[in-house]
Amino acid sequence: MSSVVVPFPTGGQRVDAKPACAEHDPTWWFEERHVGRARRVCAGCGYRSRCLDLALVNGERTGVWGGLTPAERERLPDAVVLPLRPRRHQAS
């Protein structure tokens, strides 16, 4: 298995006690007409990379997971999703 980096933005995101989707109607992530709403909620969620990893590991074939549709997840290579951590700049 190879690795791939999915550069989700991390600025300003915080990891809350529960993912952002928990505050919304669950059908948004599984009905075509709500995909845009689901993706917008996912975009600001601190659990996004973990959610995507869970979907990939479990072979989820329906719904929006980690902000990606089934077709988008299908196009990803087999890989482990690792979240990027901000680099610490060293003083010179």
N, C-alpha and C positions, 0 to 999 in steps of 0.2 A: 504494500500500500504506500502511496506517495503522500506528500503533504502539499496543501495549497493554502495560500493566505487569502482570506476574504477581508478586505480592508473596510470594516464597518467603522464609521466615525465614532469616536469615543468622547469628544469634547462635550462637557456639560452633562453627560449621562451619569446617572448614579444607579447603583443597584439597590432597589427597594426590597421590601420584605416579600413582594410578589411581582410577577411580570405585569407589564402594562395591559396585556390582553385580558387579565382577570377582571378589569373594570368595565369591560364592554361585552356586548352580545356575542356569544360564541359562534353564532351562525355567520358572522362577518368573515371568519377564516375559512369557511367551507362553502359559501355561496358565491358564484361568479359575480353577481351584481354588487357584492360588497368587497371585492378584492382590493380596490383602491383604498377604502377606509382601513382595512386590515393592514395594508402595507404602510400607511401613514402612522398608525399606532406602533407598528414594529420598528419603524425608523428611529424612534426615540427611546426604545426600550433597552435597558442595561442587560437584559437576559437574551438579547438577540442571538449572539453567537452560540450560547448554550442550547437555545431552542433549535437552531439550525442543526447543530451537532446531534441532538436527540432525534430529530426527524431523519437524518441521514443514517444514523446507526440502526434505527428501527425500521427503515425502509418505508417511511410514510409516503403514500402515493396520492393522498388527497389533502386539500387545504393549504393555507399559507402558513409556513413555519419559518421563523427567523427572517421574515420579510420576503421570502422567495416562494413562488408558485411551484406546483409539481413539475411543470415543464422546465423551469429554471433550475430546480434541483436535479432533474434528470441530466441536464447538460454539464453539471459539475463532474470533474473527475473523481474517482474513488480516492478519498482522502480523509484525514482527520482535521476537523476545524479547530484552529487555535486562535484565541482572541489576541489581538495586538495590544501590547502594553506600551504606554508612553515611555519614550526614552528619557532618561535623566541626563541632563547636560552637565558635563564636568567642567569646573572652572579651570581655565588654563593659567 
